[in-house]
Each structure stands twice: as structure tokens, then as C-alpha cells.
């Protein structure tokens, strides 16, 4: 576990991933229990009820939960390959968050605070993973390429 906390970007990524897991878990439970999400923006119910809230039989919230779980696991993969995997997962998550935010703003015409929170978390995760990737060489090792 000490390796996980060895550098600041990894520590930040871990905390952000846990926050993302919390948000995605809440939205997944809300979906499967048929509840209305707690919402101060007034758009959460509309977003959750839209046709874009599911991909086939899978709610987008569950897809997010799986994504965040994979990112957390990737943080434990040692070396350069682990950093590269984390970067790729967060890049995919960031791109999907941009797409979902576009849908909220221009198609669904409603904003969900939980979705925005997850998009912010994923954006920060992407930045942290980029810093981790750029530190591939590490102290005392030559830079790649």
C-alpha cells in the first residue's frame, strides 16, 4: 500500500477514484431502486429518465461504477504499464463524460448535479493520470524515447 501513496498524483487519483465510485454507486442504487435522486438543479430526474441514461440494458451509472473500479484496480498495477492503463481508462472516461455533458446541455436540456460531479471527478482523474504518465521515467531513470 505504501507504493500507492508514493507520489502525489497517485494519491490524488486514488481519492478522486473513491469519490467517483461513491457518486456512481449512488446513481446505480437510485436507478435499480426506482428512486428519484436528491437534486438541487431540478434536472436529475429528467436526465435519469432519458433514453440516454441506459446503453442497452445497462444504466450509464453502472457503466461509470465499473469504469471507476477498473481505474482503482489499475492504480495498483505496478510500473509503466499500470500508469499507461490508468491513463487509457481515464482518457476513455473523460471522453465519455464530455459526450454525456453534451447530451445534457444540448439534447436532454437538463443538468444533473451528480453527472456534473462525476464529469469533474473524471476530468481531474484524467489530469492526475496524465501527470502520472509523464513521470514514467521517475527519479534516476532515463526519460522514455
Secondary structure, DSSP 8 states (H G I E B T S, - for coil): -TTTTSSHHHHHHHHHHHHHHHHHHHHHHHHHHT-----SSS-HHHHHHSGGGEETTEEHHHHHHHHHHHHHHHTTS-HHHHHHHHHHHHHHHHHHHHHHHHHIIIII----HHHHHHHHHHHHHHHHHHHHHHTSS-TTS----
